[in-house]
């Protein structure tokens, strides 16, 4: 059975807002359990006309020598579209969880392959430099 039924009174926006609020509350509760209530809360970030609300947590501290400062993390919750639809101004495409997760996994594989190739090229360059220095010192 579905959690929601889209209707005149239960709009797509209302469903997304309710779901986002529920998930953000679960995340907030988990962060409070891990870091304490005084270290978790909603904050206002951004500048000028680009302000937004985000969940923030003071997770750690950093020692700057003369004093310590908090290290904070913000979490932006965004409820994704769950159906294809269009308005007069914009077209919305349904979020495909599996496709997005696969894309992320592919990204990680590609990133690792690039890092491995970069490390191999660096080792090859180091070996060539050593060989060149050895030849130069013998000559």
Secondary structure, 3 states (H helix, E strand, C coil): CCCCCCCCCCCHHHHHHHHHHHHHHHHHHHHHHHHCHHHEEEEEECCCCCCEEEEEEEEEEEECCCCEEEEEEEECCCCCCCCCEECCCCEECCCCHHHHHHHHHHHHHHHHHHHHHHHHHHHHHHHHHHHHHHHHHHC
